[in-house]
Amino acid sequence: MSEQQQQEKGPETPAQEPMTEPVEMEQASPETLRTDVPLGAEAQTGDDVERQLQEANAKAQEHLDKLMRVVAEMDNLRKRHERDLESAHKFALDGFAKELLQVRDSLELGYQAAQDEQAQVQTLREGTELTLKLMADVMQKFGIEQIDPIGQPFNPEQHQAMQMMPSAEHEPNSVVQVVQKGYLLNGRMLRPAMVIVSANA
């Protein structure tokens, strides 16, 4: 290369290496350096956790004991209720049975009177009427109502038709004869009345 070319290009400079900035060490701030923590604080914290755990276990055991007592009381109430219910079912007819015994006593007296050869029919009839009245009083006392639907329109909810009978004297589909009386118990069907129903003649 000629001197002229070298002068035009200018003097060469050595390659510049990248400069690295010096790394500064982080200094711990006063906030991160706790000087107010006394010695043994970690041990104290562990003791607190242990104490809280024991208290929690004690409360849990207390609640469990209360729950077990409640469960036991509920079980006792259930057993008592079952006994009372069983007793109620067993002796539900106690009052009715006592009243019914009076009717039986009256029937026995009437039967004994009928064994006498000199017994009068009128006396026996009166005794039977008194017994029937006593029985009717007992039935009424316990909500037993008699169904005697003679002359009434046929009611399939209370009557059971045994047969149809042509009749010009009665309205069609009415009860002309009661074969067996029916009964209600507190308004609920106990036994339907067996009847004969009229039909067009």
Backbone as CSV, one residue per row, in Angstrom:
resi,resn,N_x,N_y,N_z,CA_x,CA_y,CA_z,C_x,C_y,C_z
1,MET,0.859,-1.184,0.000,0.000,0.000,0.000,0.895,1.233,0.000
2,SER,0.546,2.228,-0.781,1.378,3.436,-0.892,1.199,4.289,0.334
3,GLU,2.084,5.193,0.529,2.020,6.070,1.696,0.824,6.984,1.625
4,GLN,0.456,7.331,0.404,-0.677,8.227,0.251,-1.929,7.556,0.709
5,GLN,-2.095,6.216,0.331,-3.283,5.487,0.740,-3.329,5.326,2.250
6,GLN,-2.162,5.103,2.851,-2.151,4.947,4.297,-2.523,6.229,5.000
7,GLN,-2.103,7.348,4.457,-2.449,8.624,5.088,-3.938,8.891,4.977
8,GLU,-4.521,8.490,3.788,-5.963,8.732,3.629,-6.763,7.872,4.594
9,LYS,-6.316,6.620,4.828,-7.071,5.710,5.698,-6.962,6.132,7.145
10,GLY,-5.883,6.733,7.509,-5.701,7.169,8.896,-5.005,6.112,9.691
11,PRO,-4.508,6.454,10.833,-3.761,5.516,11.657,-4.671,4.449,12.248
12,GLU,-4.160,3.191,12.275,-4.941,2.077,12.842,-4.884,2.164,14.354
13,THR,-6.057,1.792,14.969,-6.153,1.773,16.450,-6.432,0.354,16.884
14,PRO,-5.909,-0.039,17.971,-6.168,-1.423,18.425,-7.632,-1.618,18.774
15,ALA,-8.105,-2.924,18.577,-9.530,-3.253,18.838,-9.862,-2.993,20.305
16,GLN,-11.002,-2.307,20.498,-11.416,-1.962,21.860,-12.219,-3.107,22.465
17,GLU,-11.835,-3.569,23.621,-12.561,-4.648,24.323,-13.709,-4.045,25.122
18,PRO,-14.861,-4.782,25.195,-16.018,-4.250,25.966,-15.655,-4.126,27.433
19,MET,-16.071,-3.074,28.002,-15.753,-2.825,29.403,-16.883,-3.358,30.295
20,THR,-16.506,-3.983,31.288,-17.488,-4.553,32.239,-17.570,-3.660,33.445
21,GLU,-18.848,-3.436,33.885,-19.051,-2.591,35.052,-18.771,-3.399,36.309
22,PRO,-18.204,-2.824,37.280,-17.916,-3.549,38.515,-19.210,-3.913,39.231
23,VAL,-19.300,-5.168,39.720,-20.494,-5.657,40.426,-20.393,-5.241,41.876
24,GLU,-21.424,-4.544,42.313,-21.431,-4.105,43.693,-22.111,-5.138,44.550
25,MET,-21.599,-5.486,45.658,-22.185,-6.441,46.594,-23.356,-5.775,47.310
26,GLU,-24.490,-6.512,47.317,-25.640,-5.966,48.027,-25.350,-5.964,49.508
27,GLN,-25.676,-4.893,50.056,-25.497,-4.787,51.486,-26.820,-4.994,52.182
28,ALA,-26.834,-5.776,53.181,-28.077,-6.042,53.924,-28.555,-4.759,54.566
29,SER,-29.812,-4.481,54.336,-30.380,-3.265,54.913,-30.655,-3.502,56.386
30,PRO,-30.737,-2.463,57.109,-31.031,-2.619,58.540,-32.343,-3.315,58.793
31,GLU,-33.300,-3.215,57.816,-34.610,-3.820,58.032,-34.532,-5.334,58.019
32,THR,-33.556,-5.862,57.160,-33.456,-7.314,57.050,-32.656,-7.923,58.175
33,LEU,-31.934,-7.122,58.873,-31.151,-7.620,59.993,-31.920,-7.351,61.276
34,ARG,-32.577,-8.447,61.823,-33.356,-8.280,63.032,-32.468,-8.452,64.228
35,THR,-32.360,-7.402,64.948,-31.545,-7.480,66.169,-32.415,-7.529,67.406
36,ASP,-33.800,-7.419,67.152,-34.682,-7.380,68.302,-35.254,-8.736,68.649
37,VAL,-34.862,-9.832,67.915,-35.364,-11.170,68.199,-34.530,-11.753,69.313
38,PRO,-35.128,-12.043,70.437,-34.346,-12.580,71.550,-33.936,-14.005,71.279
39,LEU,-32.956,-14.428,71.942,-32.480,-15.794,71.805,-33.530,-16.749,72.336
40,GLY,-33.703,-17.842,71.622,-34.697,-18.839,72.036,-36.089,-18.544,71.551
41,ALA,-36.297,-17.548,70.636,-37.638,-17.211,70.141,-38.226,-18.352,69.350
42,GLU,-37.390,-19.044,68.584,-37.903,-20.158,67.788,-38.414,-21.264,68.701
43,ALA,-37.717,-21.504,69.765,-38.160,-22.520,70.713,-39.485,-22.128,71.349
44,GLN,-39.588,-20.807,71.670,-40.846,-20.340,72.237,-41.986,-20.493,71.254
45,THR,-41.751,-20.213,69.985,-42.789,-20.371,68.968,-43.223,-21.824,68.872
46,GLY,-42.289,-22.748,68.912,-42.620,-24.167,68.898,-43.457,-24.565,70.097
47,ASP,-43.151,-23.998,71.270,-43.938,-24.286,72.462,-45.361,-23.766,72.312
48,ASP,-45.500,-22.582,71.700,-46.839,-22.028,71.474,-47.663,-22.931,70.560
49,VAL,-47.036,-23.422,69.500,-47.736,-24.302,68.566,-48.182,-25.578,69.270
50,GLU,-47.289,-26.112,70.098,-47.629,-27.329,70.836,-48.786,-27.079,71.797
51,ARG,-48.734,-25.922,72.468,-49.814,-25.596,73.398,-51.142,-25.422,72.665
52,GLN,-51.121,-24.716,71.519,-52.345,-24.527,70.748,-52.894,-25.851,70.238
53,LEU,-51.986,-26.747,69.856,-52.416,-28.058,69.383,-53.089,-28.843,70.499
54,GLN,-52.518,-28.768,71.686,-53.120,-29.462,72.816,-54.493,-28.889,73.153
55,GLU,-54.605,-27.545,73.101,-55.897,-26.916,73.371,-56.927,-27.323,72.326
56,ALA,-56.510,-27.380,71.059,-57.431,-27.780,69.994,-57.889,-29.219,70.188
57,ASN,-56.951,-30.097,70.564,-57.309,-31.496,70.823,-58.263,-31.610,71.998
58,ALA,-58.034,-30.805,73.018,-58.911,-30.846,74.193,-60.321,-30.388,73.826
59,LYS,-60.434,-29.327,73.020,-61.743,-28.841,72.600,-62.433,-29.869,71.705
60,ALA,-61.652,-30.493,70.818,-62.232,-31.518,69.943,-62.775,-32.685,70.758
61,GLN,-62.026,-33.084,71.785,-62.480,-34.174,72.652,-63.727,-33.778,73.422
62,GLU,-63.767,-32.501,73.853,-64.939,-32.010,74.574,-66.176,-32.048,73.681
63,HIS,-66.023,-31.581,72.426,-67.148,-31.616,71.482,-67.563,-33.043,71.179
64,LEU,-66.595,-33.943,71.077,-66.913,-35.340,70.813,-67.689,-35.947,71.961
65,ASP,-67.297,-35.616,73.187,-68.018,-36.123,74.357,-69.460,-35.619,74.367
66,LYS,-69.640,-34.327,74.048,-70.992,-33.770,73.999,-71.828,-34.458,72.929
67,LEU,-71.209,-34.692,71.776,-71.917,-35.366,70.687,-72.329,-36.774,71.084
68,MET,-71.434,-37.474,71.747,-71.747,-38.836,72.174,-72.880,-38.841,73.196
69,ARG,-72.915,-37.840,74.086,-74.009,-37.755,75.052,-75.334,-37.481,74.356
70,VAL,-75.305,-36.592,73.354,-76.531,-36.286,72.608,-77.032,-37.527,71.875
71,VAL,-76.102,-38.257,71.254,-76.479,-39.481,70.538,-77.084,-40.495,71.498
72,ALA,-76.486,-40.620,72.690,-77.006,-41.558,73.686,-78.406,-41.142,74.150
73,GLU,-78.614,-39.842,74.359,-79.930,-39.353,74.776,-80.970,-39.595,73.686
74,MET,-80.602,-39.349,72.432,-81.523,-39.588,71.333,-81.880,-41.068,71.235
75,ASP,-80.904,-41.925,71.446,-81.166,-43.366,71.408,-82.099,-43.779,72.537
76,ASN,-81.911,-43.195,73.713,-82.806,-43.497,74.835,-84.227,-43.017,74.553
77,LEU,-84.353,-41.818,73.956,-85.671,-41.300,73.608,-86.358,-42.197,72.582
78,ARG,-85.569,-42.670,71.611,-86.140,-43.547,70.587,-86.646,-44.849,71.206
79,LYS,-85.846,-45.437,72.086,-86.260,-46.675,72.734,-87.488,-46.462,73.607
80,ARG,-87.518,-45.320,74.329,-88.675,-45.023,75.168,-89.929,-44.842,74.316
81,HIS,-89.770,-44.145,73.170,-90.909,-43.942,72.271,-91.405,-45.278,71.727
82,GLU,-90.484,-46.172,71.386,-90.887,-47.484,70.875,-91.643,-48.268,71.942
83,ARG,-91.178,-48.195,73.185,-91.885,-48.894,74.269,-93.283,-48.313,74.484
84,ASP,-93.371,-46.971,74.471,-94.676,-46.333,74.660,-95.627,-46.693,73.516
85,LEU,-95.080,-46.708,72.292,-95.921,-47.038,71.141,-96.395,-48.481,71.215
86,GLU,-95.504,-49.373,71.599,-95.879,-50.780,71.739,-96.941,-50.951,72.819
87,SER,-96.749,-50.224,73.918,-97.725,-50.303,75.000,-99.072,-49.732,74.571
88,ALA,-99.039,-48.636,73.800,-100.286,-48.030,73.317,-101.034,-48.986,72.404
89,HIS,-100.293,-49.664,71.510,-100.940,-50.636,70.621,-101.511,-51.810,71.410
90,LYS,-100.768,-52.241,72.422,-101.177,-53.432,73.174,-102.429,-53.160,74.011
91,PHE,-102.493,-51.933,74.582,-103.596,-51.635,75.491,-104.557,-50.575,74.924
92,ALA,-104.555,-50.411,73.611,-105.437,-49.417,73.005,-106.910,-49.762,73.221
93,LEU,-107.222,-51.046,73.271,-108.600,-51.491,73.435,-108.960,-51.716,74.896
94,ASP,-108.124,-51.245,75.797,-108.370,-51.489,77.211,-109.721,-50.924,77.644
95,GLY,-109.968,-49.654,77.318,-111.238,-49.037,77.706,-112.427,-49.681,77.025
96,PHE,-112.279,-49.978,75.739,-113.378,-50.598,74.998,-113.682,-51.985,75.552
97,ALA,-112.631,-52.737,75.887,-112.834,-54.082,76.425,-113.587,-54.041,77.748
98,LYS,-113.256,-53.063,78.598,-113.954,-52.958,79.883,-115.441,-52.659,79.675
99,GLU,-115.735,-51.769,78.741,-117.139,-51.451,78.462,-117.858,-52.657,77.859
100,LEU,-117.140,-53.402,77.020,-117.743,-54.561,76.362,-118.076,-55.667,77.367
101,LEU,-117.297,-55.736,78.439,-117.576,-56.745,79.463,-118.941,-56.535,80.099
102,GLN,-119.380,-55.279,80.201,-120.707,-55.009,80.762,-121.801,-55.590,79.869
103,VAL,-121.577,-55.507,78.564,-122.555,-56.075,77.633,-122.605,-57.589,77.781
104,ARG,-121.423,-58.196,77.912,-121.398,-59.651,78.098,-122.106,-60.055,79.392
105,ASP,-121.867,-59.285,80.449,-122.535,-59.596,81.718,-124.055,-59.562,81.545
106,SER,-124.542,-58.562,80.809,-125.981,-58.447,80.590,-126.510,-59.623,79.765
107,LEU,-125.739,-60.047,78.766,-126.155,-61.199,77.960,-126.204,-62.472,78.798
108,GLU,-125.248,-62.643,79.661,-125.231,-63.836,80.517,-126.438,-63.856,81.463
109,LEU,-126.785,-62.677,81.994,-127.966,-62.610,82.863,-129.234,-62.971,82.081
110,GLY,-129.316,-62.465,80.866,-130.472,-62.789,80.035,-130.534,-64.273,79.695
111,TYR,-129.381,-64.856,79.423,-129.356,-66.280,79.099,-129.771,-67.116,80.301
112,GLN,-129.283,-66.740,81.499,-129.662,-67.474,82.700,-131.159,-67.356,82.959
113,ALA,-131.707,-66.176,82.713,-133.141,-65.999,82.906,-133.949,-66.843,81.924
114,ALA,-133.436,-67.036,80.725,-134.159,-67.823,79.712,-134.187,-69.308,80.053
115,GLN,-133.268,-69.752,80.933,-133.252,-71.159,81.323,-134.410,-71.523,82.249
116,ASP,-135.015,-70.515,82.841,-136.145,-70.759,83.737,-137.383,-71.105,82.907
117,GLU,-137.991,-72.231,83.238,-139.168,-72.665,82.466,-140.329,-71.704,82.645
118,GLN,-140.344,-70.971,83.721,-141.446,-70.047,83.979,-141.130,-68.622,83.486
119,ALA,-139.995,-68.469,82.794,-139.624,-67.133,82.298,-140.627,-66.661,81.272
120,GLN,-140.980,-65.410,81.338,-141.949,-64.832,80.416,-141.226,-64.200,79.222
121,VAL,-141.834,-64.356,78.072,-141.238,-63.834,76.851,-141.082,-62.318,76.928
122,GLN,-142.068,-61.659,77.510,-142.007,-60.202,77.620,-140.805,-59.761,78.452
123,THR,-140.532,-60.488,79.542,-139.396,-60.147,80.397,-138.080,-60.348,79.654
124,LEU,-137.979,-61.450,78.918,-136.772,-61.721,78.144,-136.573,-60.673,77.055
125,ARG,-137.694,-60.261,76.436,-137.584,-59.244,75.392,-137.083,-57.927,75.970
126,GLU,-137.597,-57.555,77.126,-137.164,-56.304,77.760,-135.676,-56.369,78.137
127,GLY,-135.249,-57.535,78.638,-133.838,-57.688,78.982,-132.938,-57.588,77.751
128,THR,-133.425,-58.154,76.637,-132.641,-58.082,75.404,-132.554,-56.646,74.890
129,GLU,-133.656,-55.923,75.008,-133.653,-54.523,74.575,-132.686,-53.690,75.409
130,LEU,-132.642,-53.952,76.700,-131.701,-53.225,77.560,-130.251,-53.552,77.185
131,THR,-130.011,-54.813,76.846,-128.658,-55.201,76.448,-128.259,-54.523,75.147
132,LEU,-129.179,-54.468,74.185,-128.896,-53.802,72.910,-128.639,-52.312,73.121
133,LYS,-129.391,-51.692,74.003,-129.168,-50.275,74.296,-127.800,-50.065,74.936
134,LEU,-127.431,-50.972,75.839,-126.118,-50.874,76.479,-125.019,-51.005,75.430
135,MET,-125.213,-51.928,74.501,-124.229,-52.108,73.434,-124.170,-50.870,72.543
136,ALA,-125.295,-50.278,72.233,-125.326,-49.072,71.401,-124.615,-47.912,72.085
137,ASP,-124.775,-47.790,73.393,-124.102,-46.724,74.139,-122.580,-46.911,74.098
138,VAL,-122.139,-48.161,74.243,-120.702,-48.429,74.186,-120.150,-48.088,72.800
139,MET,-120.853,-48.480,71.755,-120.400,-48.205,70.386,-120.327,-46.703,70.126
140,GLN,-121.348,-45.969,70.571,-121.345,-44.521,70.376,-120.196,-43.866,71.133
141,LYS,-119.906,-44.363,72.311,-118.828,-43.807,73.134,-117.483,-43.937,72.435
142,PHE,-117.304,-44.991,71.661,-116.022,-45.226,70.990,-116.079,-44.919,69.494
143,GLY,-117.067,-44.143,69.074,-117.103,-43.639,67.702,-117.541,-44.646,66.664
144,ILE,-118.281,-45.673,67.067,-118.789,-46.664,66.115,-120.220,-46.282,65.748
145,GLU,-120.434,-46.023,64.465,-121.736,-45.551,63.969,-122.351,-46.612,63.066
146,GLN,-123.615,-46.856,63.286,-124.310,-47.886,62.516,-124.813,-47.330,61.184
147,ILE,-124.736,-48.158,60.133,-125.248,-47.798,58.807,-126.482,-48.659,58.542
148,ASP,-127.652,-48.023,58.523,-128.921,-48.721,58.258,-129.652,-47.948,57.153
149,PRO,-129.303,-48.207,55.882,-129.721,-47.320,54.787,-131.043,-47.687,54.120
150,ILE,-131.979,-48.292,54.830,-133.229,-48.687,54.218,-133.949,-47.474,53.624
151,GLY,-134.337,-47.579,52.352,-135.046,-46.501,51.669,-134.135,-45.408,51.121
152,GLN,-132.851,-45.473,51.356,-131.913,-44.448,50.886,-131.350,-44.823,49.508
153,PRO,-130.876,-43.820,48.756,-130.214,-44.147,47.480,-128.964,-44.996,47.720
154,PHE,-128.705,-45.882,46.789,-127.552,-46.771,46.923,-126.262,-45.955,46.883
155,ASN,-125.398,-46.179,47.865,-124.117,-45.482,47.974,-123.003,-46.524,47.936
156,PRO,-122.274,-46.624,46.828,-121.246,-47.676,46.727,-120.121,-47.518,47.736
157,GLU,-119.973,-46.332,48.333,-118.920,-46.138,49.327,-119.287,-46.735,50.682
158,GLN,-120.595,-46.926,50.925,-121.039,-47.454,52.211,-121.884,-48.721,52.089
159,HIS,-122.342,-49.022,50.872,-123.243,-50.155,50.689,-122.606,-51.188,49.751
160,GLN,-122.963,-52.423,49.993,-122.544,-53.512,49.108,-123.810,-54.201,48.604
161,ALA,-124.053,-54.078,47.296,-125.276,-54.627,46.710,-125.170,-56.145,46.609
162,MET,-126.163,-56.837,47.191,-126.200,-58.293,47.129,-126.976,-58.773,45.908
163,GLN,-128.006,-57.998,45.547,-128.793,-58.327,44.361,-129.662,-57.135,43.992
164,MET,-130.200,-57.195,42.768,-131.145,-56.182,42.287,-132.541,-56.792,42.314
165,MET,-133.509,-55.984,42.746,-134.897,-56.464,42.852,-135.824,-55.468,42.161
166,PRO,-136.565,-55.935,41.127,-137.528,-55.032,40.486,-138.577,-54.587,41.498
167,SER,-138.850,-53.290,41.523,-139.819,-52.756,42.475,-140.466,-51.515,41.883
168,ALA,-141.814,-51.516,41.921,-142.555,-50.353,41.462,-142.809,-49.377,42.597
169,GLU,-142.570,-49.786,43.809,-142.834,-48.949,44.980,-141.644,-48.074,45.367
170,HIS,-140.481,-48.360,44.831,-139.275,-47.630,45.209,-138.624,-46.985,43.988
171,GLU,-137.922,-45.920,44.253,-137.152,-45.280,43.201,-136.050,-46.247,42.726
172,PRO,-135.727,-46.216,41.440,-134.662,-47.091,40.957,-133.342,-46.797,41.683
173,ASN,-132.595,-47.833,41.910,-131.272,-47.737,42.532,-131.344,-47.250,43.978
174,SER,-132.375,-47.668,44.699,-132.486,-47.341,46.117,-132.504,-48.639,46.926
175,VAL,-132.198,-48.520,48.191,-132.104,-49.692,49.061,-133.497,-50.081,49.527
176,VAL,-133.891,-51.321,49.185,-135.211,-51.805,49.580,-135.126,-52.774,50.749
177,GLN,-133.944,-53.331,50.996,-133.803,-54.257,52.120,-132.339,-54.276,52.580
178,VAL,-132.159,-54.323,53.905,-130.826,-54.404,54.485,-130.619,-55.833,54.990
179,VAL,-129.688,-56.530,54.362,-129.381,-57.901,54.767,-128.487,-57.904,56.009
180,GLN,-127.518,-57.001,56.023,-126.601,-56.871,57.157,-126.211,-55.418,57.304
181,LYS,-126.377,-54.872,58.491,-126.067,-53.462,58.720,-124.561,-53.230,58.659
182,GLY,-124.220,-52.013,58.233,-122.809,-51.636,58.179,-122.433,-50.739,59.342
183,TYR,-121.126,-50.463,59.459,-120.657,-49.648,60.576,-119.484,-48.777,60.145
184,LEU,-119.419,-47.582,60.752,-118.300,-46.655,60.575,-117.560,-46.534,61.897
185,LEU,-116.236,-46.393,61.816,-115.421,-46.151,63.000,-114.781,-44.779,62.862
186,ASN,-115.315,-43.818,63.637,-114.841,-42.432,63.563,-114.884,-41.907,62.129
187,GLY,-115.960,-42.230,61.431,-116.160,-41.744,60.077,-115.510,-42.583,58.990
188,ARG,-114.718,-43.571,59.360,-114.061,-44.430,58.382,-114.804,-45.766,58.295
189,MET,-114.870,-46.298,57.060,-115.623,-47.516,56.843,-115.041,-48.670,57.650
190,LEU,-115.900,-49.267,58.495,-115.528,-50.454,59.244,-116.084,-51.701,58.570
191,ARG,-117.331,-51.606,58.125,-117.955,-52.688,57.375,-119.105,-52.115,56.569
192,PRO,-119.149,-52.373,55.250,-120.266,-51.845,54.459,-121.559,-52.593,54.753
193,ALA,-122.667,-51.910,54.537,-123.970,-52.545,54.709,-124.279,-53.388,53.474
194,MET,-124.712,-54.618,53.703,-125.099,-55.501,52.603,-126.587,-55.293,52.338
195,VAL,-126.892,-54.891,51.110,-128.259,-54.440,50.808,-128.776,-55.059,49.518
196,ILE,-130.091,-54.958,49.365,-130.774,-55.314,48.114,-131.255,-54.007,47.503
197,VAL,-130.981,-53.823,46.217,-131.221,-52.548,45.543,-132.350,-52.703,44.544
198,SER,-133.180,-51.666,44.463,-134.329,-51.709,43.557,-133.887,-51.465,42.114
199,ALA,-134.669,-52.069,41.208,-134.459,-51.868,39.778,-135.805,-51.543,39.144
200,ASN,-135.792,-51.084,37.900,-137.032,-50.771,37.215,-137.875,-52.030,37.081
201,ALA,-139.157,-51.891,37.411,-140.065,-53.044,37.358,-140.387,-53.391,35.904
